[in-house]
Amino acid sequence: MKRNRPLVLTVLALTAALLACTLPLEFQPFLPPTPAPSPDIQAAVAQTLTAIALFNPAATPTAADMQAAIAQTLTALAPPQSTASPFPSATPSLTPTPLPLFSATPGTLLVSVSVPTNCRSGPGKVYDYVGALLVGETTEVVGWEGQGEYWYVRNPDEAGSFCWIWGKYATLSGSPAGLPVLTPPPTPTPSPNFSIVSVRVDKCVGWYVSVKVKNTGTQAFESISIKVYDPAKDKTIGSAVYDSFEAWQGCIGGAPMPTLDSGETGYVQSNDFAYDPSGHNLKITVTLCTADGGGGTCVSRSKTVKP
């Protein structure tokens, strides 16, 4: 009889599972009482065991088997014990984090120009040329002279230094209110000076020499002249005294430039040669003067070239 008990218990377990699926659910998840052994449950278990005995007389259950089957059925019908709280817990409130406060930074005042403008050591043409602000560039304005004719700016050509630009062609990005009014440096003693930048020997109707010069002093020039000496011919090709510094492009003259201010570049062109000077050492002398017609203070520079 004992050897058939596993089969009986297995069938009883299946019966309990079937009853669990068919009986109505009368229990709340958070109130799980253990069901009492009602007559319906006992009858269902007895009918199942009797049906088993009809097909297998050796498996006829005893009273102990009946009690065990009822106990297993009740266990199967009992809902699982939940460890969770039957009532939902309150969601903790979130403490909002305050947004950071930002203080507005005053915008940088910038300046641009519509015409290339020299930058000098002081507010005026008598001061040294130290840089230039070109069209399309901008630089920071850090002060002024109080009249709006000149602006004290960061030197566009040298980091860490400052200079003055003329305000005629300048446009500010904002109001100059709040800019410090600066005292200009002492006015320097005018000292005219220039350098020869380049020399070109070319041919139009005849051969000629064109020279590019730059005013490196603190005083403006008003006139210019040129002489070309050819030692091989022992001949000097001169020119008139010009009161402008226009640039020639071959046979075509450029726009006249009546004054050559400090830091600016200009041109002068000789008269034509009656011969080809190629291969000759030409000594070129250029003279610039602070007044028209070769007057005022004049400065001369020479250079030898071999075309």
C-alpha positions as CSV (number, residue, x, y, z in Angstrom):
1,M,0.0,0.0,0.0
2,K,2.8,2.4,0.8
3,R,4.4,2.0,-2.7
4,N,1.3,3.6,-4.3
5,R,1.2,6.6,-1.9
6,P,3.4,8.8,-4.2
7,L,1.0,8.3,-7.1
8,V,-1.9,9.3,-4.8
9,L,-0.2,12.4,-3.5
10,T,0.7,13.5,-7.0
11,V,-2.9,13.1,-8.2
12,L,-4.1,15.0,-5.1
13,A,-1.7,17.8,-5.9
14,L,-3.1,18.1,-9.4
15,T,-6.6,18.1,-8.0
16,A,-5.7,21.0,-5.7
17,A,-4.3,22.9,-8.6
18,L,-7.5,22.4,-10.6
19,L,-9.6,23.5,-7.6
20,A,-7.5,26.6,-7.3
21,C,-8.3,27.6,-10.8
22,T,-12.1,26.9,-10.7
23,L,-13.0,28.1,-7.2
24,P,-14.0,31.8,-6.9
25,L,-11.4,34.2,-5.4
26,E,-12.8,35.5,-2.2
27,F,-9.5,36.8,-0.6
28,Q,-7.9,40.3,-0.8
29,P,-4.2,40.3,-1.6
30,F,-3.4,42.1,1.6
31,L,-5.8,39.9,3.8
32,P,-4.8,36.3,3.1
33,P,-6.7,34.1,5.6
34,T,-6.2,30.3,5.4
35,P,-9.3,28.6,4.0
36,A,-11.2,26.3,6.3
37,P,-11.8,22.6,5.3
38,S,-15.3,23.2,4.0
39,P,-17.6,20.2,3.0
40,D,-17.3,21.1,-0.7
41,I,-13.5,20.8,-0.5
42,Q,-13.7,17.5,1.4
43,A,-16.2,16.1,-1.1
44,A,-14.1,17.0,-4.1
45,V,-11.1,15.4,-2.6
46,A,-13.0,12.2,-1.7
47,Q,-14.5,12.0,-5.2
48,T,-11.1,12.3,-6.8
49,L,-9.6,9.5,-4.6
50,T,-12.6,7.3,-5.3
51,A,-12.2,7.7,-9.0
52,I,-8.5,6.8,-8.7
53,A,-9.4,3.6,-6.7
54,L,-11.8,2.4,-9.5
55,F,-9.0,2.3,-12.0
56,N,-6.4,1.1,-9.6
57,P,-7.7,-0.9,-6.6
58,A,-4.3,-1.1,-5.1
59,A,-4.3,2.7,-4.7
60,T,-7.4,2.9,-2.4
61,P,-6.6,5.8,0.0
62,T,-6.6,5.4,3.8
63,A,-8.0,8.0,6.2
64,A,-4.5,9.4,6.6
65,D,-4.2,9.8,2.8
66,M,-7.6,11.7,2.9
67,Q,-6.4,14.1,5.5
68,A,-3.1,14.7,3.7
69,A,-4.9,15.4,0.4
70,I,-7.2,17.9,2.1
71,A,-4.3,19.7,3.7
72,Q,-2.4,19.9,0.4
73,T,-5.6,21.3,-1.3
74,L,-6.0,24.0,1.3
75,T,-2.4,24.9,1.0
76,A,-2.8,25.3,-2.8
77,L,-5.9,27.4,-2.4
78,A,-4.3,29.8,0.1
79,P,-2.9,33.0,-1.6
80,P,0.8,33.7,-1.3
81,Q,1.9,35.8,1.6
82,S,3.1,39.2,0.4
83,T,5.9,40.9,2.2
84,A,5.0,44.2,0.6
85,S,3.0,46.8,2.5
86,P,-0.7,46.5,1.6
87,F,-0.9,50.3,1.3
88,P,1.2,52.2,-1.2
89,S,3.9,54.3,0.4
90,A,3.8,58.0,-0.2
91,T,6.2,59.3,-2.8
92,P,8.8,61.5,-1.2
93,S,8.6,65.1,-2.2
94,L,11.5,66.6,-4.2
95,T,13.3,69.7,-3.0
96,P,13.8,72.0,-6.0
97,T,17.4,73.1,-6.6
98,P,17.6,76.9,-7.1
99,L,18.9,78.0,-10.4
100,P,22.3,79.7,-10.4
101,L,22.2,83.5,-10.8
102,F,24.4,85.1,-13.4
103,S,25.4,88.7,-13.4
104,A,25.5,90.4,-16.8
105,T,29.0,91.2,-18.1
106,P,29.3,94.5,-19.9
107,G,30.0,94.1,-23.6
108,T,33.3,95.1,-25.0
109,L,33.3,98.3,-27.0
110,L,34.8,97.6,-30.4
111,V,35.8,99.9,-33.2
112,S,36.0,99.4,-37.0
113,V,37.0,101.7,-39.8
114,S,35.8,102.3,-43.4
115,V,39.3,103.5,-44.5
116,P,42.6,102.0,-43.4
117,T,43.6,104.2,-40.4
118,N,47.0,104.6,-38.8
119,C,47.4,103.9,-35.1
120,R,49.8,106.3,-33.3
121,S,51.5,106.8,-30.0
122,G,49.3,109.8,-29.4
123,P,46.1,111.5,-30.7
124,G,47.6,113.3,-33.8
125,K,49.7,113.1,-36.8
126,V,52.8,114.4,-35.0
127,Y,53.0,111.2,-32.9
128,D,54.9,108.1,-34.0
129,Y,53.2,105.5,-36.2
130,V,53.0,102.2,-34.3
131,G,50.3,100.2,-36.2
132,A,47.2,100.4,-38.4
133,L,43.6,99.3,-38.2
134,L,42.5,98.0,-41.6
135,V,39.0,97.7,-43.2
136,G,37.3,94.5,-41.9
137,E,39.3,94.4,-38.7
138,T,38.0,95.4,-35.2
139,T,39.8,96.2,-32.0
140,E,38.8,97.1,-28.4
141,V,38.4,100.7,-27.4
142,V,39.7,101.3,-23.9
143,G,39.7,105.1,-23.6
144,W,39.4,108.5,-25.4
145,E,40.5,112.1,-25.2
146,G,37.1,113.3,-24.3
147,Q,36.2,114.9,-27.6
148,G,35.5,111.8,-29.8
149,E,38.2,112.8,-32.4
150,Y,40.6,110.0,-31.3
151,W,40.1,106.7,-29.6
152,Y,42.6,104.8,-27.5
153,V,42.6,101.2,-28.6
154,R,44.5,97.9,-28.4
155,N,47.2,98.0,-31.1
156,P,46.0,95.6,-33.9
157,D,49.6,95.0,-34.9
158,E,51.2,94.4,-31.5
159,A,49.6,92.3,-28.7
160,G,49.7,93.9,-25.3
161,S,50.3,97.5,-26.6
162,F,47.9,100.4,-27.2
163,C,47.7,103.3,-29.6
164,W,45.4,106.1,-30.8
165,I,43.3,106.1,-34.0
166,W,41.6,109.0,-35.7
167,G,37.8,108.9,-35.3
168,K,36.9,110.3,-38.7
169,Y,36.5,106.9,-40.4
170,A,35.8,105.0,-37.2
171,T,32.5,103.3,-36.1
172,L,31.9,102.2,-32.5
173,S,29.9,99.1,-31.6
174,G,28.2,100.9,-28.8
175,S,28.1,104.0,-26.6
176,P,31.4,105.4,-25.3
177,A,29.8,106.4,-22.0
178,G,31.9,105.2,-19.2
179,L,35.2,105.1,-21.1
180,P,38.0,106.8,-19.2
181,V,39.2,110.1,-20.5
182,L,42.9,109.9,-21.0
183,T,45.6,112.6,-21.0
184,P,47.6,112.4,-24.2
185,P,51.3,112.0,-24.0
186,P,53.5,115.1,-24.6
187,T,53.6,116.2,-28.2
188,P,56.9,115.0,-29.7
189,T,59.2,117.3,-31.6
190,P,58.5,116.7,-35.3
191,S,61.3,114.8,-37.0
192,P,60.8,114.0,-40.7
193,N,62.1,110.6,-41.9
194,F,61.3,108.0,-44.5
195,S,62.6,104.7,-46.0
196,I,62.8,103.3,-49.5
197,V,60.5,100.2,-49.6
198,S,61.1,99.0,-53.2
199,V,62.4,100.0,-56.6
200,R,61.1,98.9,-59.9
201,V,62.7,99.4,-63.4
202,D,60.2,99.1,-66.2
203,K,59.3,100.3,-69.7
204,C,56.4,102.4,-71.0
205,V,57.2,104.7,-73.9
206,G,60.8,104.5,-72.6
207,W,62.6,103.0,-69.6
208,Y,61.9,104.5,-66.1
209,V,62.4,103.9,-62.4
210,S,59.5,103.7,-59.9
211,V,60.2,103.9,-56.2
212,K,57.9,103.2,-53.3
213,V,58.6,105.1,-50.0
214,K,57.2,105.0,-46.5
215,N,57.0,107.9,-44.0
216,T,58.7,106.6,-40.9
217,G,58.9,109.9,-39.1
218,T,56.5,112.1,-37.1
219,Q,56.0,114.8,-39.7
220,A,54.1,114.8,-42.9
221,F,55.7,115.3,-46.3
222,E,54.2,117.5,-49.0
223,S,56.5,117.0,-52.0
224,I,58.9,114.4,-53.5
225,S,61.5,114.2,-56.3
226,I,63.9,111.5,-57.7
227,K,67.2,111.4,-59.5
228,V,68.8,108.3,-61.2
229,Y,72.5,108.3,-61.9
230,D,74.0,105.8,-64.3
231,P,77.8,105.5,-63.8
232,A,78.3,103.5,-67.0
233,K,76.9,106.5,-69.0
234,D,77.9,109.1,-66.4
235,K,74.5,110.4,-66.9
236,T,71.8,111.6,-64.5
237,I,68.1,111.1,-65.3
238,G,66.1,113.5,-63.1
239,S,62.5,114.4,-62.5
240,A,60.4,117.3,-61.6
241,V,59.4,118.0,-58.0
242,Y,56.0,116.5,-57.4
243,D,53.5,117.8,-54.9
244,S,51.7,114.4,-54.7
245,F,52.6,110.8,-54.2
246,E,50.5,108.9,-56.7
247,A,51.2,105.3,-57.7
248,W,51.9,104.7,-61.4
249,Q,50.9,101.4,-63.1
250,G,53.0,101.3,-66.2
251,C,51.9,104.3,-68.3
252,I,48.8,105.0,-66.2
253,G,49.0,107.3,-63.2
254,G,47.1,106.4,-60.0
255,A,45.0,108.5,-57.6
256,P,46.8,111.6,-56.4
257,M,47.9,111.6,-52.7
258,P,48.7,115.2,-51.8
259,T,50.2,114.5,-48.3
260,L,52.3,111.6,-47.1
261,D,51.5,111.3,-43.4
262,S,53.4,109.4,-40.8
263,G,53.2,105.6,-41.5
264,E,51.8,106.0,-45.0
265,T,53.4,104.8,-48.2
266,G,53.6,106.7,-51.6
267,Y,55.3,106.6,-54.9
268,V,57.5,108.6,-57.2
269,Q,58.5,107.9,-60.9
270,S,61.5,109.1,-62.8
271,N,61.6,110.5,-66.3
272,D,62.2,108.1,-69.2
273,F,65.6,106.8,-70.2
274,A,66.6,107.2,-73.9
275,Y,68.3,103.8,-73.7
276,D,67.9,100.4,-72.1
277,P,69.6,100.5,-68.6
278,S,69.5,96.7,-68.1
279,G,72.8,95.5,-66.5
280,H,73.8,98.9,-65.3
281,N,74.3,99.8,-61.6
282,L,71.8,102.7,-61.1
283,K,72.1,104.9,-58.1
284,I,68.7,106.2,-57.1
285,T,68.2,109.2,-54.8
286,V,64.8,110.2,-53.5
287,T,64.1,113.4,-51.7
288,L,61.0,114.2,-49.6
289,C,60.2,117.7,-48.3
290,T,57.7,118.9,-45.7
291,A,56.4,121.7,-47.9
292,D,55.2,121.9,-51.5
293,G,57.7,122.5,-54.3
294,G,60.6,121.0,-52.4
295,G,60.3,123.5,-49.5
296,G,60.5,123.1,-45.8
297,T,62.6,120.4,-44.2
298,C,63.9,117.9,-46.8
299,V,65.3,114.3,-46.3
300,S,67.1,112.3,-48.9
301,R,67.7,108.5,-49.2
302,S,69.8,106.6,-51.8
303,K,69.8,103.1,-53.1
304,T,71.7,101.2,-55.9
305,V,70.0,98.7,-58.1
306,K,70.9,96.7,-61.1
307,P,68.0,95.9,-63.5
